[in-house]
Amino acid sequence: STTKSLIEIGNSIVIENDFRKPVNTADVFISLAEQNIISTLIVPNLKKAAFMIVRIKSHEDAEIVKTIRDCITDFNRCLTSFSKYYKSKDPGI
């Protein structure tokens, strides 16, 4: 899923740079925001999506669709931030 991929990419950035170790999957985004890799404004929706992964089977379809709809713009913002991060490390990308 997109959320799992964002968590994995974010976690690799955290590990690579020896940032504060996240306490859970949603905390990956907080750790990245603390280092200005992503905007703090997108963290709430990214955390919501991360927590939804764990509980997806217990939620109604309408609630899942609403959460995804709320998060899509912030997924894009997160991916853009990751792209900028990697381009700053290797301008040839």
C-alpha positions, 0 to 999 in steps of 0.5 A, a space after each residue: 500500500 502507499 502508506 506502507 511504502 511511505 513508512 518504509 521510505 521514511 524509516 530508511 531516511 531516519 536510519 540513514 541519518 541516525 534521526 530519533 528512533 520512531 516509537 511506532 510506524 506513525 512516529 516515523 513521520 513525526 521524526 521526519 518532521 522534526 528534521 524538516 524532511 517533511 512538513 509538520 502540516 502533513 503529519 496528522 493525516 499521515 499518522 491517521 493513515 498509518 494507524 488505519 493499516 493496523 485497524 483496517 479490518 475493523 473499520 467500515 468501508 465508508 470510514 476507510 474511503 474517507 480516511 484515504 480521501 483525506 490523506 491523498 493530498 498529504 501522501 503526494 506532499 510526503 512523496 514530493 518531500 522525499 524526492 527533494 530529500 533524495 535529490 539534495 543527496 544526489 543531484 543526478 537523480 
